[in-house]
Amino acid sequence: MEAIFRNYGCRIKDSIIYKGLRTIFLENDLLRIGVLVDKGSDIFEFLYKPQDMDFVWLSPFGIKDPKTGLLTKSQQAGKFLDYYEGGWQDIFPNGGNHCSYNGIEFGRHDEISLLPWNYEIIEDSKEKVIVKLWVNTRLTPFYVEKLLILEKGNPCLMVSEKVFNKSPVDIKTIFGIHLVYGHPFLDEHCKINISAKKGRTYEIEGYLDDNIELEKEFDWPFLPTRNGKETDLSIIPSKDTITAKFLYLSELEKGQYEIINEKIGLKIVVNWNKDIMPFVWFWQEFNKTDGYPWYKMARVLGLEPFSTNIMGLKRTVEKNKALIIEANSELRSDLEVAIIKSDIM
């Protein structure tokens, strides 16, 4: 089905090549969603039209086409960061660090986040648009499909996703949603609301400020520091704060969080299947890392629902935290991302 040529109501713009990549845009009267079909089906634009406010963080290094942006040497960790434009990605079947598992050398966040996807327009009316995207993995025997849905008058993107194991064996995986936020929405006027009870810092050096202990469990949102003080992680620090943090949130009452910007009176609300993704990866990179890939040029917050609180599929399997997709079976998951006017201003 071809997109209908229309400049009102819900609508789709496709057959677009942007930075060398097939790209589509879904719109209603409140939102415009940009999707890089040829690169992981990444969402690189999530614009709330009434206030011209985009919620997606974009890397200062821009969009690079994995098919043509050849590197002089491949990174041991894989290509995810080499081609990471920011935006939002699905992460499957490896999440986090590169590893060797089950005969495969997985890169960071391999593999659907770097593959070109296919798409088809399912519904295109002024009341609703639905686009189906799908991909077959190459290192593993999976078919992944998702529907992106926008309805008239609804400031919410609905995503219905399924993963099908085409093989006759059970396969252990990681599944996550790599959601990151930045300028212009994210600033010191933002506050995070999430029903987590616990947090735990990452176990490898280089991802945390020097005054934070590795593998430190704490009560959310108060992260203790080595000097006996604590940091309230629910509050976004001021723009002159230089910090890096990586940790996991757990014991969630529900699969939901919201980030409220009290100055502009908007909040983003994310809902997902907590039974599939019971953890949230919390990542702050605020102009701290002076080497590859940020060079103190990134100011980004990640709040990422994940199936595990362990980085890398090999270690996740060893810790009995893997998401198992049984032979010839299907896993379904839903996501909703909505923009709501806040009553706090």
Buried (B, 14 or more C-beta within 10 A) or exposed (E): EEBEEBEEBBBBBBEEEBBBBBBBBBBBBBBBBBBBBBBBBBBBBBBBBEBEBBBBBBBEBEBBBBEEEEEEEEBEBBBBBBBBBBBBBBBBBBBBBBBEBEEBEBBBBBBBBBBBBEBEBBBBEBEBBBBBBBBBBEBBBBBBBBBBBBBBEBBBBBBBBBBBBEEEEEBBBBBBBBBBBBEEBBBBBBBBEBBBEBBBBBBEEEBBBEEBEEEBEBEBBEBBBEEEEEBEBBEBBEEEEEBBBBBBBBEBEEBBBBBBBBEBBBBBBBBBBBEBBBBBBBBBBBBBBEEEBBEEEBBBBBBBBBBBBBBBBBBBBEEEBBBEBEEEEEBEBBBBBBBBEBEEE
